[in-house]
Amino acid sequence: MHDCINKDTFHKRINKIIGQLNAINTMIDKDEECEKILTQISAAKSALHKAGQQLIEGHLHHCVKDGIKHGDAEKTINDFTKALEYFSRMS
């Protein structure tokens, strides 16, 4: 992960998502309405997607840029393409 992201900020983002997931568990235990639970699931999914976007952006600006400049450009691009493909399946 190197310098792709600020780890403290990213941990805070992930911990917030964990909190959202825990809240969903609580809602299930309390027999909340399905619509309310689905709204929270959607919010958690959006937050997770945003975290992935943030990581991709940092990776592109740091690791991919550095890999092209100082390493094997073709391998760097192929690895990034593969990672992007996996991420795009998330939606």
Secondary structure, DSSP 8 states (H G I E B T S, - for coil): -TTSS-HHHHHHHHHHHHHHHHHHHHHHHTT--HHHHHHHHHHHHHHHHHHHHHHHHHHIIIIIHHHHHHS-HHHHHHHHHHHHHHHHTT-
